[in-house]
Amino acid sequence: MNPKKRKPPDLAPNIQEDSEKLLDFVHMYCRGNHKGLSKTPLVFDYHKVPIQLEEGRELCDGCARLLKHAIIMRYLCPLDPKPKCRNCPEHCYKPEYRVAMDVVMKYVGPRLLFKR
C-alpha cells in the first residue's frame, strides 16, 4: 500500500483520536515510572495545531515534551494513510524522541491488555 501525500492543516478525526491515545499512553508511562519527579498539569495550547486534549493530567517535564512533540509530528505527518512510525519511510521524530517513544510503547503495550 503506497501512502498518498496529504496537506496538513485539515484535521482528520483519526488525528484527534491518535492524539488522545498518545496522551493516555504517555500519562500511563509517566504515572508508572516517574513517581518521584515533579509534575505539572498538561496544557496543550499550540494555536497552529487545532487538537483538543483533556487538560489537567499531570506529567513530568520530559513526558510533557515527548507528548507535545509526538502530537505535533502526528499532526504534520504528510502520509495518508499514516503507517506505524516504526514502518514509516520518513522518520520525522527527533532521534531522542524516537527512542523515548519506543520505551513508552514497550511499557504501555502489555498493560493495555489488562486495562480493557
N, C-alpha and C positions, 0 to 999 in steps of 0.2 A: 504494500500500500504506500503510495507516494504522497507525503503530506503536501498540501497546497498552501501557498502564501496567503495570509490574512492581514488586513490593515489593522493595527491596534487602535484607535480609541473606541471602537464599538465593544460593548461589554456583553459577551455571551453569558447565558445563565451558568454554563459549566465553569466559567472563570470565578464567579461568585461562590459556587459550591466548592470548587477546589481551594479557594482561599479560606473558607470556613473549616475545611478538613485540615489544612495546614495549621490553622490556629489550634484546632483540637490536638493534633499530633505534637506540636511544639510545646503546648501547655502541659500535656501529659508527660512528656520527656522532662521538662523543667521541674515540674512538681515532684517527679520521682528521683531526679539526680542532682538537683541544686537546692536542697532543703536549707542549707546554711547560708546561702547567698542572699543579699538584699534584693528585694523585688519591688517593682512598681507596677501600677495598673497600666495595661496596654492602651495606648492611644494611637490610632492609625489615621492620620489626618493629611494625607497627600492629596492635594486638590486635583492633580492631574491623573490620579488613579481612582476612579469612582467606585470603590469597593467599600461596602458597609460591613464592618465587623462588630461583634459583640465587644464593647469596650469594658474595661474593668478587670479582666482576667490578669492576674499578676504573673509577670515574667521577670527573670533576671535580665540584666542589660545585654548579655551575649545572646540569649534566646530571643529577645525582642529584636535585636539587629538581624539575626538569622531569619526570623519570620518576615520582617519587613522586606528584606532582600528577596526572599522566596516569592512573596506576593507580587512584588514589582516585576520580577523576572517572569512570573506566570502571566501577568497582565500583558507584558511586552512580547510574549512568545509569538513569533510570526508564523508558526506552523499550525495547520488545521487539517485534519485532527491532530491534536497535540499528542506526541508519543511520550512514553515514560522518559523521564530525564536520563535515566541510565542508558536508554537505547537511542537517544537523540543524536543526530548527526551534527548539530550545532550546540555545543555546550556553552550556555550563557552565564552560569553561576561562576562567581569568582572561585578559584581552587579551594580556598579555606572554607567557603560556604558549602561547596560540593561535599567535602569530607564531613563537615558538621551535619549536613542534612542526611548523609548516609548513616551516620551514627544514630540520629534521631529515628530514622525509618527502621533500623535494625532493632532499636529498643521498643518502639511502638508496635511493630508488626505482630509479634506474638501476643502482646497484651490486648490487641483488638479482638482476638478470638474469645477472650474471657469477658470483655466489656459488653458485648452484644447480647 
